[in-house]
Amino acid sequence: MSNSQATILVIDDQPGIRRLLTEVLQDEGYRVVTAANGYEGIQAAQEVHPNVILMDMKMPGMDGIEALKKLKRQGQGDQVIMMTAYGELDMVNEAREAGMRDYITKPFDIMSLCQIIEANIGNRFSEDRRLLIG
């Protein structure tokens, strides 16, 4: 599957991060949808069924772990890549237990982020094919 057919949902409370990720990921050929918080992100995930969700771990209102748990309950938590600052390893472990796919630390290297996304999109499509084939 080409990047242009894959949708990335970016959930982050910082407009600058959302804007940066939108520009970079669109340049890579992805369709990008953004949300400013966990509540908006959960709604957007229900509407667009993204291939990968990039989500900030710390957001006001509903943090990334709570949003991850809600996404898991609606069947979309398997494609979550959390974005976290250094020093939040306790939260990373909690998110891992809640079922996150992967994580990247801020400030992140754009090339590393793109590689993580591509690897996770490949994993997701492989799992979908396996489920279809049986």
C-alpha contacts under 8 A as a table, 3 or more apart, distances in Angstrom:
res1	aa1	res2	aa2	distance
1	M	5	Q	6.66
1	M	6	A	7.60
2	S	5	Q	5.65
2	S	6	A	6.99
3	N	6	A	5.17
3	N	28	E	7.01
3	N	29	G	5.05
3	N	30	Y	4.98
3	N	31	R	7.96
4	S	7	T	7.87
4	S	29	G	4.67
4	S	30	Y	4.80
4	S	31	R	6.31
5	Q	30	Y	6.87
5	Q	31	R	7.22
6	A	30	Y	5.61
6	A	31	R	6.21
6	A	50	P	7.37
6	A	51	N	5.91
6	A	121	I	7.88
7	T	30	Y	5.90
7	T	31	R	4.65
7	T	32	V	5.77
7	T	33	V	7.36
7	T	48	V	7.89
7	T	49	H	7.89
7	T	50	P	4.87
7	T	51	N	5.37
7	T	52	V	6.79
8	I	30	Y	6.72
8	I	31	R	6.18
8	I	32	V	4.94
8	I	33	V	6.29
8	I	50	P	5.54
8	I	51	N	6.05
8	I	52	V	5.03
8	I	53	I	5.74
8	I	54	L	7.19
9	L	32	V	5.93
9	L	33	V	4.83
9	L	34	T	5.61
9	L	35	A	7.53
9	L	41	G	7.64
9	L	44	A	7.75
9	L	45	A	7.24
9	L	50	P	5.95
9	L	52	V	6.40
9	L	53	I	4.67
9	L	54	L	6.08
10	V	18	R	6.56
10	V	21	L	7.56
10	V	22	T	7.91
10	V	32	V	7.22
10	V	33	V	6.25
10	V	34	T	4.69
10	V	35	A	6.23
10	V	41	G	7.84
10	V	53	I	5.98
10	V	54	L	4.79
10	V	55	M	5.93
11	I	18	R	7.50
11	I	34	T	5.86
11	I	35	A	4.74
11	I	36	A	5.83
11	I	37	N	6.03
11	I	38	G	6.82
11	I	41	G	5.71
11	I	53	I	7.41
11	I	54	L	6.12
11	I	55	M	4.59
11	I	56	D	6.23
12	D	15	P	7.43
12	D	17	I	6.98
12	D	18	R	6.30
12	D	34	T	7.87
12	D	35	A	6.53
12	D	36	A	5.26
12	D	37	N	5.96
12	D	55	M	6.01
12	D	56	D	5.12
12	D	59	M	7.05
13	D	18	R	7.96
13	D	35	A	7.76
13	D	36	A	4.58
13	D	37	N	5.47
13	D	56	D	7.64
13	D	59	M	5.92
13	D	60	P	7.57
14	Q	17	I	5.47
14	Q	18	R	6.49
14	Q	36	A	7.21
15	P	18	R	5.09
15	P	19	R	6.06
15	P	36	A	7.47
16	G	19	R	5.10
16	G	20	L	6.06
17	I	20	L	5.12
17	I	21	L	6.03
18	R	21	L	5.30
18	R	22	T	5.99
18	R	34	T	6.61
19	R	22	T	5.11
19	R	23	E	6.26
20	L	23	E	5.30
20	L	24	V	6.20
21	L	24	V	5.14
21	L	25	L	5.80
22	T	25	L	5.35
22	T	26	Q	5.86
22	T	32	V	5.94
22	T	33	V	7.82
22	T	34	T	7.81
23	E	26	Q	5.32
23	E	27	D	6.14
24	V	27	D	5.16
24	V	28	E	6.42
24	V	110	I	7.83
25	L	28	E	4.91
25	L	29	G	6.49
25	L	30	Y	5.56
25	L	31	R	7.60
25	L	32	V	6.93
25	L	114	C	7.75
26	Q	29	G	4.98
26	Q	30	Y	4.98
26	Q	31	R	6.16
26	Q	32	V	6.54
27	D	30	Y	7.41
33	V	44	A	7.79
34	T	41	G	7.52
34	T	44	A	7.99
35	A	38	G	7.61
35	A	40	E	5.36
35	A	41	G	5.07
35	A	44	A	7.17
36	A	40	E	6.45
36	A	41	G	7.24
37	N	40	E	5.46
37	N	41	G	6.04
37	N	59	M	6.50
37	N	60	P	7.34
37	N	61	G	7.59
37	N	62	M	7.11
38	G	41	G	4.88
38	G	42	I	6.12
38	G	59	M	7.44
38	G	61	G	7.59
38	G	62	M	5.36
38	G	63	D	6.57
38	G	64	G	6.60
38	G	67	A	5.36
39	Y	42	I	5.36
39	Y	43	Q	6.46
39	Y	62	M	6.93
39	Y	67	A	7.41
40	E	43	Q	5.15
40	E	44	A	6.05
41	G	44	A	4.99
41	G	45	A	6.02
41	G	67	A	7.95
42	I	45	A	5.12
42	I	46	Q	6.40
42	I	67	A	6.95
42	I	70	K	7.49
42	I	71	L	6.42
43	Q	46	Q	5.25
43	Q	47	E	6.45
44	A	47	E	5.04
44	A	48	V	6.03
44	A	49	H	7.85
45	A	48	V	5.43
45	A	49	H	5.14
45	A	50	P	6.22
45	A	71	L	7.96
45	A	76	Q	7.52
46	Q	49	H	5.83
49	H	76	Q	7.73
50	P	53	I	6.55
51	N	79	Q	6.59
51	N	121	I	6.47
51	N	124	R	7.37
52	V	79	Q	4.88
52	V	80	V	6.06
52	V	81	I	7.30
52	V	117	I	7.15
52	V	120	N	7.32
52	V	121	I	6.68
53	I	79	Q	5.91
53	I	80	V	4.67
53	I	81	I	6.02
54	L	80	V	6.04
54	L	81	I	4.94
54	L	82	M	5.85
54	L	83	M	6.84
55	M	64	G	6.43
55	M	80	V	6.96
55	M	81	I	6.29
55	M	82	M	4.90
55	M	83	M	5.78
56	D	59	M	6.69
56	D	63	D	7.91
56	D	64	G	5.87
56	D	82	M	5.74
56	D	83	M	4.65
56	D	84	T	6.17
57	M	63	D	6.00
57	M	64	G	4.16
57	M	65	I	6.48
57	M	82	M	6.00
57	M	83	M	5.87
57	M	84	T	5.49
57	M	91	M	7.72
58	K	63	D	5.13
58	K	64	G	5.91
58	K	84	T	7.39
59	M	62	M	6.29
59	M	63	D	4.80
59	M	64	G	6.67
60	P	63	D	6.31
62	M	66	E	6.14
62	M	67	A	6.41
63	D	66	E	5.55
63	D	67	A	6.31
64	G	67	A	4.99
64	G	68	L	5.89
64	G	82	M	7.54
65	I	68	L	4.91
65	I	69	K	6.26
65	I	91	M	7.78
65	I	94	E	7.47
65	I	95	A	5.63
65	I	98	A	7.36
66	E	69	K	5.18
66	E	70	K	6.41
67	A	70	K	5.09
67	A	71	L	6.09
68	L	71	L	4.99
68	L	72	K	6.09
68	L	77	G	5.79
68	L	80	V	7.34
68	L	95	A	7.58
68	L	98	A	7.12
68	L	99	G	7.76
68	L	100	M	7.18
69	K	72	K	5.05
69	K	73	R	6.36
69	K	77	G	7.12
69	K	98	A	6.25
69	K	99	G	7.97
70	K	73	R	5.11
70	K	74	Q	6.52
70	K	77	G	7.80
71	L	74	Q	5.16
71	L	75	G	6.24
71	L	76	Q	5.05
71	L	77	G	4.71
72	K	75	G	4.93
72	K	76	Q	5.32
72	K	77	G	3.97
72	K	78	D	6.88
72	K	99	G	7.58
73	R	76	Q	7.54
73	R	77	G	7.59
74	Q	77	G	7.69
75	G	78	D	7.47
76	Q	79	Q	6.44
76	Q	80	V	7.85
77	G	80	V	5.58
77	G	99	G	6.79
77	G	100	M	6.59
78	D	99	G	6.58
78	D	100	M	6.25
78	D	101	R	5.86
79	Q	100	M	7.21
79	Q	101	R	5.83
79	Q	120	N	7.30
79	Q	124	R	7.20
80	V	100	M	5.30
80	V	101	R	5.39
80	V	102	D	6.89
81	I	100	M	6.31
81	I	101	R	5.65
81	I	102	D	4.69
81	I	103	Y	4.94
81	I	104	I	7.32
82	M	100	M	7.11
82	M	102	D	6.43
82	M	103	Y	4.47
82	M	104	I	6.37
83	M	103	Y	5.73
83	M	104	I	5.09
83	M	105	T	5.70
83	M	106	K	6.55
84	T	88	E	6.69
84	T	92	V	7.77
84	T	103	Y	7.29
84	T	104	I	6.38
84	T	105	T	4.82
84	T	106	K	5.65
85	A	88	E	6.11
85	A	105	T	5.30
85	A	106	K	4.76
85	A	107	P	7.12
86	Y	89	L	7.44
86	Y	105	T	6.15
86	Y	106	K	6.75
88	E	91	M	5.35
88	E	92	V	6.37
89	L	92	V	4.75
89	L	93	N	6.19
90	D	93	N	5.25
90	D	94	E	6.31
91	M	94	E	4.94
91	M	95	A	6.00
92	V	95	A	5.03
92	V	96	R	6.04
92	V	103	Y	7.67
93	N	96	R	4.98
93	N	97	E	6.24
94	E	97	E	5.12
94	E	98	A	6.24
95	A	98	A	4.85
95	A	99	G	6.31
95	A	100	M	5.69
96	R	99	G	5.10
96	R	100	M	5.08
96	R	101	R	7.42
96	R	102	D	7.87
97	E	100	M	7.49
100	M	103	Y	7.74
101	R	120	N	7.77
102	D	116	I	7.91
104	I	108	F	6.70
104	I	113	L	7.09
105	T	108	F	5.67
108	F	112	S	7.42
108	F	113	L	6.93
109	D	112	S	5.30
109	D	113	L	6.25
110	I	113	L	5.03
110	I	114	C	6.19
111	M	114	C	5.11
111	M	115	Q	6.24
112	S	115	Q	5.08
112	S	116	I	6.22
113	L	116	I	5.13
113	L	117	I	6.20
114	C	117	I	5.09
114	C	118	E	6.08
115	Q	118	E	5.11
115	Q	119	A	6.07
116	I	119	A	5.16
116	I	120	N	6.13
117	I	120	N	5.12
117	I	121	I	6.05
118	E	121	I	5.10
118	E	122	G	6.16
119	A	122	G	5.13
119	A	123	N	6.22
120	N	123	N	4.92
120	N	124	R	6.01
121	I	124	R	5.05
121	I	125	F	6.19
122	G	125	F	5.28
122	G	126	S	6.16
123	N	126	S	5.09
123	N	127	E	6.21
124	R	127	E	5.17
124	R	128	D	6.17
125	F	128	D	4.97
125	F	129	R	6.07
126	S	129	R	5.16
126	S	130	R	6.17
127	E	130	R	5.02
127	E	131	L	6.20
128	D	131	L	5.15
128	D	132	L	6.23
129	R	132	L	5.06
129	R	133	I	6.06
130	R	133	I	5.16
130	R	134	G	5.83
131	L	134	G	5.12
